[in-house]
Amino acid sequence: MRATKKIAKRLKDPNIDQESAATFSKLIDALDGRDKFDIGRLFKLNYNDFELSLTLLVDWRLHQFAKPAGGLKQVLDETVQDNHHWH
C-alpha cells in the first residue's frame, strides 16, 4: 500500500505536528476495526496530510480483503522497520 509507506515516512518527519500524527494513528486504528474515528479530524489536517489520508482510505478500500492478519498497523510497522534498514 503506497499510502501506508507515505504515512510511515510522514510520521518520521520531525516537522509533523502532534495532532496530525495522532489523526493518522487513530485513522489506522479505525480502519483496522479497533476504534471509531471522527471524520471531522481529517478536516483539521493541512491539505497534504488530508490528501494523504484520502489516499489511505482509497488504498484500504481496494485492499481490505487482502490485508495481512495484523492489518494496517502491521503494514505500517513493517514499513517503518524496512525504512530503518535503508538508512
Backbone bond lengths (Angstrom), bond angles and torsions (degrees), N, CA, C in turn:
res aa  C-N    CA-C-N  psi(-1)  N-CA   C-N-CA  omega(-1)  CA-C   N-CA-C  phi
1 M - - - 1.442 - - 1.523 108.96 -
2 R 1.279 115.40 113.97 1.468 118.83 -175.77 1.520 112.82 -66.11
3 A 1.325 118.11 -34.11 1.467 120.56 179.45 1.520 110.88 -65.20
4 T 1.322 116.95 -36.89 1.464 120.53 179.25 1.520 110.38 -62.59
5 K 1.318 116.72 -41.64 1.469 120.32 178.31 1.526 110.91 -64.90
6 K 1.327 116.13 -39.72 1.462 119.48 178.91 1.529 111.07 -67.15
7 I 1.340 116.78 -38.16 1.463 120.06 178.02 1.524 110.09 -67.31
8 A 1.327 117.31 -40.43 1.467 119.96 177.51 1.526 110.08 -59.34
9 K 1.325 116.40 -42.77 1.468 120.75 177.91 1.531 110.22 -65.15
10 R 1.317 116.16 -42.10 1.468 120.74 -179.57 1.526 111.31 -63.84
11 L 1.331 116.53 -40.35 1.463 120.23 -179.88 1.529 112.26 -65.54
12 K 1.325 116.85 -23.18 1.469 120.64 177.01 1.527 112.04 -86.09
13 D 1.317 116.61 -9.74 1.464 121.97 -179.17 1.533 109.52 -66.18
14 P 1.321 118.07 123.05 1.467 120.19 -178.91 1.528 113.01 -66.02
15 N 1.329 117.55 -15.48 1.467 120.90 -178.96 1.526 113.60 -92.47
16 I 1.336 118.17 -0.81 1.464 119.64 179.68 1.529 108.86 -70.89
17 D 1.327 114.95 137.28 1.459 117.79 178.34 1.532 109.37 -83.71
18 Q 1.311 115.73 157.26 1.468 122.52 -175.88 1.528 111.61 -59.00
19 E 1.312 117.12 -38.64 1.463 120.65 -177.71 1.528 111.56 -66.06
20 S 1.318 117.21 -41.23 1.464 120.30 177.47 1.521 111.09 -65.09
21 A 1.322 116.48 -43.45 1.469 120.26 178.30 1.524 110.53 -61.02
22 A 1.333 116.80 -43.00 1.462 120.81 179.25 1.528 110.97 -65.33
23 T 1.327 116.80 -38.28 1.465 120.49 179.24 1.525 110.87 -63.96
24 F 1.334 117.36 -45.16 1.465 119.94 177.15 1.529 110.84 -60.00
25 S 1.321 117.51 -44.16 1.468 121.36 -179.72 1.524 111.34 -62.68
26 K 1.316 116.53 -44.37 1.469 120.41 -179.99 1.530 111.24 -66.57
27 L 1.322 116.80 -38.15 1.464 120.56 178.35 1.526 110.32 -63.78
28 I 1.319 117.10 -44.23 1.464 120.91 178.74 1.522 110.70 -62.73
29 D 1.319 117.11 -43.39 1.471 120.14 176.78 1.526 111.18 -59.97
30 A 1.314 116.71 -42.59 1.465 120.24 -179.01 1.526 111.28 -65.92
31 L 1.324 116.79 -41.78 1.460 119.74 179.68 1.522 111.60 -66.95
32 D 1.304 116.63 -26.83 1.463 120.77 175.57 1.520 111.76 -82.23
33 G 1.336 116.48 -1.01 1.454 120.71 176.70 1.509 114.85 80.99
34 R 1.335 116.45 16.07 1.462 120.37 -177.53 1.518 113.44 -96.57
35 D 1.323 117.17 -10.57 1.456 118.91 -173.60 1.516 109.52 -160.32
36 K 1.320 116.04 161.25 1.458 121.75 172.68 1.520 107.78 -86.16
37 F 1.320 115.77 158.63 1.454 120.01 -179.04 1.524 109.60 -135.77
38 D 1.317 116.06 130.79 1.464 122.62 176.32 1.525 107.99 -84.83
39 I 1.323 115.90 107.49 1.457 121.20 -176.15 1.532 111.90 -58.33
40 G 1.310 117.54 -24.52 1.459 121.67 177.98 1.518 113.30 -60.65
41 R 1.337 116.65 -23.95 1.474 120.19 177.71 1.516 111.65 -60.56
42 L 1.340 116.86 -32.71 1.464 120.47 -178.34 1.528 111.15 -63.05
43 F 1.318 117.01 -34.66 1.461 120.77 -176.79 1.530 112.40 -74.08
44 K 1.309 117.78 -10.77 1.464 121.71 176.17 1.525 112.01 -88.52
45 L 1.340 116.39 -10.82 1.465 120.84 179.29 1.525 110.34 -74.30
46 N 1.337 116.12 154.56 1.461 118.26 171.44 1.532 107.41 -66.67
47 Y 1.318 116.54 166.11 1.467 119.23 -171.99 1.530 112.57 -59.39
48 N 1.328 118.27 -44.08 1.471 120.62 -178.36 1.527 111.67 -62.70
49 D 1.327 117.27 -42.52 1.467 120.08 178.37 1.531 110.67 -69.34
50 F 1.327 117.17 -36.03 1.459 121.11 175.88 1.522 109.89 -60.69
51 E 1.321 116.34 -47.04 1.462 121.47 179.49 1.531 110.64 -62.33
52 L 1.318 116.51 -40.33 1.458 120.86 178.10 1.529 111.14 -63.62
53 S 1.317 117.14 -39.09 1.467 120.05 178.54 1.530 110.63 -66.52
54 L 1.322 117.40 -36.74 1.469 120.30 176.45 1.527 111.19 -66.13
55 T 1.322 116.54 -39.30 1.458 120.78 176.57 1.523 110.55 -62.35
56 L 1.332 116.14 -39.74 1.462 120.11 176.41 1.527 110.38 -61.10
57 L 1.325 117.34 -43.54 1.466 121.01 178.85 1.530 111.34 -61.08
58 V 1.309 116.79 -42.09 1.468 120.40 178.62 1.527 110.12 -65.06
59 D 1.325 117.04 -47.54 1.466 120.62 178.24 1.522 111.25 -58.47
60 W 1.336 115.72 -45.05 1.459 120.49 -179.71 1.519 110.27 -59.73
61 R 1.320 116.81 -44.62 1.463 121.01 -178.87 1.523 110.72 -62.35
62 L 1.319 116.96 -41.40 1.464 120.82 -178.70 1.524 112.55 -70.36
63 H 1.334 116.67 -28.96 1.474 120.64 -173.08 1.522 113.78 -115.58
64 Q 1.313 118.21 11.78 1.455 119.18 -173.09 1.524 113.31 -61.35
65 F 1.308 118.83 -27.64 1.446 120.49 -178.66 1.529 112.52 -87.92
66 A 1.323 116.46 -11.52 1.455 120.36 -178.86 1.521 112.91 -112.41
67 K 1.333 117.17 10.58 1.460 119.23 -176.43 1.529 110.92 -69.78
68 P 1.324 117.12 152.28 1.459 120.35 179.45 1.530 111.07 -67.54
69 A 1.321 115.31 163.42 1.470 120.89 -177.67 1.523 112.12 -55.22
70 G 1.321 117.80 -33.94 1.453 121.85 -178.73 1.517 113.62 -82.60
71 G 1.325 117.64 -5.11 1.447 121.79 177.54 1.515 114.02 72.44
72 L 1.315 114.73 -162.84 1.464 120.85 -176.80 1.519 112.43 -63.27
73 K 1.331 117.23 -35.10 1.474 119.78 178.74 1.513 109.96 -58.95
74 Q 1.343 117.15 -41.73 1.469 120.70 179.75 1.526 109.87 -65.01
75 V 1.331 117.06 -44.29 1.459 120.61 178.87 1.522 110.10 -60.92
76 L 1.326 117.26 -43.94 1.458 121.49 179.07 1.523 110.92 -62.64
77 D 1.337 117.28 -46.21 1.463 121.26 179.17 1.523 111.06 -60.93
78 E 1.335 117.03 -42.77 1.466 120.61 179.43 1.516 111.10 -65.73
79 T 1.323 116.87 -37.75 1.456 121.23 179.01 1.521 110.58 -65.03
80 V 1.322 116.74 -42.96 1.461 120.89 177.91 1.526 110.04 -62.41
81 Q 1.318 117.32 -43.04 1.470 121.48 178.77 1.520 110.82 -63.98
82 D 1.345 117.23 -42.60 1.468 120.93 178.32 1.514 110.72 -61.88
83 N 1.330 117.58 -39.52 1.456 121.33 179.75 1.521 111.42 -65.59
84 H 1.332 117.74 -32.70 1.463 120.50 177.90 1.515 111.65 -67.65
85 H 1.323 117.86 -30.57 1.461 121.39 179.66 1.527 111.59 -71.00
86 W 1.302 117.79 -24.02 1.449 121.50 -177.93 1.516 113.46 -87.07
87 H 1.314 116.43 -14.36 1.482 119.09 -176.52 1.493 111.33 -102.59
